[in-house]
Amino acid sequence: WRLGDLSTITLPADYDLIVLAGNVMIYLTPGTEAATLANLARALKPGGLLIAAFELTPKPWTNLTLDSYDHLASAAGLTLADRDRLMTTVRDRMQAMLQRR
């Protein structure tokens, strides 16, 4: 576990998978979304995955939409994976990581 601001915390660049579950992106301090994605992208190994799940219903405290998220992720150097096949990919990668332990 690491405690810190996701937009500035220093992380080693050795993560196969980073998961932002539970609406993390829409609860960030407004305006830090781009810095957060860029910081987390730097922490991924080549070919690593960053998964962000968040509610798409507009909320009064955030302007984040799926389109704006995609734009910010692309600007951070992330490449969109096939959303329809994402869960299969995640399951397979997690199983492979567990087998290496």
N, C-alpha and C positions, 0 to 999 in steps of 0.2 A: 504494500500500500504506500502511496505517496500523497502528501497533503500539500496543496498549493494552488495557485491561480493557473488554470489551464493555458492561459495566453502567454504566461511568462515562465512557468516552471521549467527547470533544466532537466531534461530526460535523456538517458543514453539512447543512441540510435540503434536499438537492438530489439525492437518489438515486432513480432510477426503479426500481431493483431491488437488493435485498440478498439474498444467498444464503448460508445457513448449511448448507453441505454437510458430509458426513463426520462426523455425530454431534456437532456442536458443542454442541447443547443438553444432551445428557446428560453432557458433560464440563465443564460450567461448575461453578464453585464452588457446592456446594449452598446454596440460599437466594437466589442471585442471578438466577434465571431470570426473575422478574417484572421486576426492574430492567433486565435486559438487553433484554427484549422492548420495554419502554417506551422505553428509550433509542434502540433501533433504529427503532421506529415514528416517533419524532420526526424521524429523519433521512430519512424517505421523503417524496418529493413527493406531493401529492394524487394519489390513484389509483395510487401506487407499490405494488410487490409485495415482500413479505418471504417468502422460501421457506426453510423449515427441514426438512431431512431427517435423521431419526434412527431408530435401531433401536428397535423397539417391544417387544422381548423384555426383561422386567424385569432390571435390573442391580443389584447390591448397593450401588453408590455413588450411585444416584439414585432418586428417587421419581417422576420425570417419566413420565407416561403420555400417551397421545394426548388423553384427556379433560382432564387437568390442563393440558396445553399449550394446548388450545383455550380453556380458561377464562382462563389467563394472557394469551393473545394478545388475547382479547376485552377483558379489563380494560385492556390497553395501547392500546385503540382500534383494533385491527386487525379486519378482517372476513374471515371464512373464504371463500375462493374455492372453486369446485367442484373437489374433489380429483381427480375423474375427468378433468377437462379441463385440469388445471393445466399439464401438460407442453406442450400445444398453445399455451396462453396464453404461457408462458415463451418458447417458441421464437419466436412471433410478435413479442413485445416485444423480444427480443434482436435479431432481424433488423431491426426498425424502428430501434433504437438504432444499429446498425452502419451502416444506410443514411444516417443523419443525419451521420455523421462524414465 
